[in-house]
Each structure stands twice: as structure tokens, then as C-alpha cells.
Amino acid sequence: MSAYDWLAPDWPAPANVRACVTTRNGGVSVAPFDSFNLGDHVDDAPAAVAANRAHLVDSLGCQPAWLRQVHGIVVVEADPATVIEADGNWTNTPGIACTAMTADCLPVLFCDRAGTRVAAAHAGWRGLAGGVLEATVKALDVAPQELLVWLGPAIGPAAFEVGGEVREVFVQQHAEAAAAFVASANAGKFMADIYQLARIRLAAIGVTAVSGGGLCTYNDARFYSYRRSSRTGRFASLIWLQP
């Protein structure tokens, strides 16, 4: 793990399952991407992104499988040699890190209790409503009760204001999702709890061993936040099997 303030998830994963969440600190990117930006699609200097990604590999000793994320529900097998358009990836190969890049969206890490498979999903509200978490569970091909899940840093319920149409999408799919929305001070708007929405959807398919949640990217300066500053970088949540 890097000497910088990167995070190690607190969850009951097997010893051979490793995970890390990077922060803004420890890289070479300049403002407004300062400093450990890992996104190559945000208009940061390509050389700076490449240097940050190289430092990530050196620090963690794994090979990240980067995705071209599109707020969809496609989940693929992780491949460090190819950047695939998808919003989730999985692997059973040690040393390959499934990776999700975010800046308010919810990164979700998965592993099985036996420590043989891992996955990462990028879940903005569109992907969450579309079923990216369910698609990730299906791709892992493990019984839901054998899965462990960790919810990474995302925009918190005190900062995530959405329109009534967003609430309606979730409530139509799961009635209990209504509890994840609180009317805001702005007429027709709601404050949404993306962590609660994820837990509801996972529980609906039998995944109940869910940890994490509660770190707000908007209010925690360690993280990039698109809502706080639309021109910003991306941090990464990674999970891999130790070789």
C-alpha cells in the first residue's frame, strides 16, 4: 500500500483478497486535477495520468484493468491489456485488479467467501437503476449468499439532490426504495441515499453481507467530486486476488 492516505476497506474478506481506494493525494497532476488523478478522459495531461497510473502499479503490485465507463450495466472479464467499454469487471486470476473510477458515483467491490473471485462495479444512479450490481453478481457466477460486498466512497445523502423522476424509477422497481429519498428544500427535488439504494437492490437478489458506505465524496476533500467541481479528476477503487 502507498504511504499516501489511500484507504483499505474494512470488511471480512479472505486474507488473499486485497482492495484499495485511492485519494487525491500523492500524484503529479496539477490543478484542478491535483494530484493523483487516474482518469484519462477528463482533460488532464496524458503524461501526468500515465505517471500516476504507473505509481499505482508500483505501489500495489497488481495490474489494473481499466474500463471506459458509460453508466451502463455491461460487466466483462477483467483484462489489463484492453480498455473495454463496460461498467463492471470480474476476475479469478491473481494479480489482476478489477477497477472502478469515480468522482461521486458509487464504487462497489465484490468477492466470494472462498477468495476465488473478485469484481468491481461503477454505479451512478443510472447504472444502479439499470441493474449493474445485479449484472455483476450474475457475472461472478457465485451463489448470492457466498458473496461479500463493500460500498466505497460516493456522494452522500446530504449532498445528492435528484429530481422526482429519479425517485420514481427506483420506487417502481422496489417499493422499499421510497425510504432512500427525503424531500429537499427545493420543490419537486429529493435527497437520495445511494448507499441505501444499493443495499436494497443487493438484498433483493440475496446478497446481504454488505459493508462500507458513509464516506461522502462531496463533503470529504480527500476525494474528487464532480458535483463539487465539474472539471476534476477520478479516484479508483480496486480489488484483486493476491498472487
FENPE-V579074 format. One record per pair of residues at least 24 apart in sequence whose C-alpha atoms are under 7 Angstrom apart, sorted by the first residue. I is the first residue (numbers start at 0). J is the second residue. D is the distance in Angstrom with one decimal. If there is no record, write none. Layout:
i:I j:J d:D
i:I j:J d:D
//
This chain:
i:0 j:58 d:5.7
i:0 j:59 d:5.6
i:1 j:58 d:5.4
i:10 j:149 d:6.9
i:10 j:210 d:6.0
i:12 j:112 d:6.9
i:12 j:147 d:7.0
i:13 j:112 d:6.5
i:13 j:113 d:7.0
i:13 j:114 d:5.6
i:15 j:114 d:6.5
i:15 j:240 d:5.8
i:15 j:241 d:5.1
i:16 j:114 d:6.2
i:16 j:239 d:6.0
i:16 j:240 d:4.8
i:16 j:241 d:6.1
i:17 j:238 d:5.7
i:17 j:239 d:5.4
i:17 j:240 d:6.1
i:17 j:241 d:6.5
i:18 j:237 d:5.4
i:18 j:238 d:4.2
i:18 j:239 d:6.4
i:19 j:236 d:5.8
i:19 j:237 d:5.3
i:19 j:238 d:6.6
i:20 j:235 d:5.7
i:20 j:236 d:4.4
i:20 j:237 d:6.4
i:21 j:234 d:5.6
i:21 j:235 d:5.5
i:21 j:236 d:6.6
i:22 j:221 d:5.5
i:22 j:222 d:5.4
i:22 j:234 d:5.8
i:23 j:221 d:5.6
i:23 j:222 d:5.6
i:23 j:223 d:6.6
i:23 j:234 d:6.8
i:26 j:51 d:5.6
i:27 j:51 d:6.7
i:31 j:230 d:6.8
i:31 j:231 d:5.7
i:32 j:231 d:5.2
i:32 j:232 d:4.9
i:36 j:232 d:4.9
i:36 j:233 d:5.4
i:36 j:234 d:6.2
i:37 j:232 d:6.9
i:37 j:233 d:5.6
i:37 j:234 d:6.0
i:38 j:232 d:6.0
i:38 j:233 d:5.1
i:41 j:231 d:7.0
i:41 j:232 d:6.4
i:61 j:94 d:4.8
i:61 j:95 d:5.8
i:61 j:96 d:6.1
i:62 j:94 d:6.2
i:62 j:95 d:4.9
i:62 j:96 d:5.7
i:63 j:95 d:6.0
i:63 j:96 d:4.5
i:63 j:97 d:6.2
i:63 j:98 d:6.2
i:64 j:95 d:6.8
i:64 j:96 d:5.9
i:64 j:97 d:5.6
i:64 j:98 d:6.0
i:65 j:98 d:6.0
i:70 j:123 d:6.4
i:70 j:125 d:6.1
i:70 j:126 d:5.0
i:71 j:126 d:5.0
i:71 j:131 d:6.9
i:72 j:126 d:5.8
i:72 j:129 d:6.4
i:72 j:130 d:6.1
i:72 j:131 d:4.2
i:72 j:134 d:6.5
i:74 j:134 d:6.5
i:74 j:135 d:6.0
i:74 j:138 d:6.8
i:86 j:120 d:5.9
i:86 j:121 d:5.3
i:87 j:119 d:5.6
i:87 j:120 d:4.1
i:87 j:121 d:6.1
i:87 j:135 d:6.5
i:88 j:118 d:5.5
i:88 j:119 d:5.6
i:88 j:120 d:6.7
i:89 j:117 d:5.6
i:89 j:118 d:4.0
i:89 j:119 d:6.5
i:89 j:139 d:6.7
i:90 j:116 d:5.8
i:90 j:117 d:5.7
i:90 j:118 d:6.4
i:91 j:115 d:5.8
i:91 j:116 d:4.5
i:91 j:117 d:6.6
i:92 j:240 d:7.0
i:93 j:239 d:6.6
i:93 j:240 d:4.5
i:93 j:241 d:5.6
i:93 j:242 d:4.8
i:94 j:239 d:6.2
i:94 j:240 d:5.9
i:94 j:241 d:5.9
i:94 j:242 d:5.4
i:95 j:239 d:5.8
i:96 j:237 d:5.8
i:96 j:238 d:5.2
i:96 j:239 d:4.4
i:97 j:237 d:5.6
i:97 j:238 d:5.4
i:97 j:239 d:6.3
i:98 j:235 d:6.6
i:98 j:236 d:5.7
i:98 j:237 d:4.5
i:98 j:238 d:6.7
i:99 j:235 d:5.6
i:99 j:236 d:5.3
i:99 j:237 d:6.6
i:100 j:233 d:5.8
i:100 j:234 d:5.6
i:100 j:235 d:4.4
i:100 j:236 d:6.4
i:101 j:233 d:5.4
i:101 j:234 d:5.7
i:101 j:235 d:6.4
i:102 j:216 d:6.9
i:102 j:223 d:4.9
i:102 j:224 d:4.5
i:102 j:225 d:5.5
i:102 j:233 d:5.4
i:102 j:234 d:6.6
i:103 j:153 d:4.6
i:103 j:154 d:4.7
i:103 j:216 d:5.7
i:103 j:217 d:6.9
i:103 j:224 d:5.3
i:103 j:225 d:6.3
i:104 j:153 d:5.4
i:104 j:154 d:6.7
i:105 j:151 d:6.4
i:105 j:152 d:6.5
i:105 j:153 d:4.8
i:106 j:150 d:6.3
i:106 j:151 d:5.1
i:106 j:152 d:6.9
i:106 j:236 d:6.5
i:107 j:148 d:6.9
i:107 j:149 d:5.9
i:107 j:150 d:4.9
i:107 j:151 d:6.0
i:108 j:148 d:5.6
i:108 j:149 d:5.2
i:108 j:150 d:6.6
i:108 j:238 d:6.7
i:109 j:146 d:6.8
i:109 j:147 d:5.7
i:109 j:148 d:4.6
i:109 j:149 d:6.6
i:110 j:146 d:5.8
i:110 j:147 d:5.4
i:110 j:148 d:6.7
i:111 j:145 d:5.6
i:111 j:146 d:4.4
i:111 j:147 d:5.9
i:112 j:145 d:5.6
i:112 j:146 d:6.0
i:112 j:147 d:6.6
i:117 j:238 d:6.6
i:117 j:239 d:6.4
i:118 j:238 d:6.9
i:119 j:238 d:6.9
i:128 j:169 d:6.3
i:143 j:205 d:5.3
i:143 j:206 d:5.0
i:144 j:205 d:6.2
i:144 j:206 d:5.7
i:146 j:206 d:6.6
i:146 j:208 d:7.0
i:147 j:208 d:5.3
i:147 j:209 d:6.2
i:148 j:208 d:6.3
i:148 j:209 d:4.7
i:148 j:210 d:6.1
i:149 j:209 d:5.8
i:149 j:210 d:4.7
i:149 j:211 d:5.1
i:150 j:210 d:6.3
i:150 j:211 d:4.7
i:150 j:212 d:5.0
i:151 j:211 d:6.2
i:151 j:212 d:6.0
i:152 j:212 d:6.7
i:152 j:214 d:4.7
i:152 j:215 d:5.8
i:152 j:216 d:5.9
i:153 j:214 d:6.4
i:153 j:215 d:5.3
i:153 j:216 d:5.1
i:154 j:215 d:4.8
i:154 j:216 d:5.0
i:154 j:217 d:5.5
i:155 j:192 d:6.4
i:155 j:213 d:6.8
i:155 j:215 d:4.6
i:156 j:190 d:5.8
i:156 j:191 d:5.2
i:156 j:192 d:4.4
i:157 j:190 d:6.6
i:158 j:217 d:6.7
i:159 j:190 d:5.4
i:159 j:191 d:5.6
i:160 j:188 d:6.5
i:160 j:189 d:5.5
i:160 j:190 d:4.5
i:160 j:191 d:6.2
i:161 j:188 d:5.7
i:161 j:189 d:5.4
i:161 j:190 d:6.3
i:161 j:191 d:6.7
i:162 j:187 d:6.4
i:162 j:188 d:4.7
i:162 j:189 d:6.2
i:163 j:187 d:5.8
i:163 j:188 d:5.8
i:163 j:189 d:6.7
//
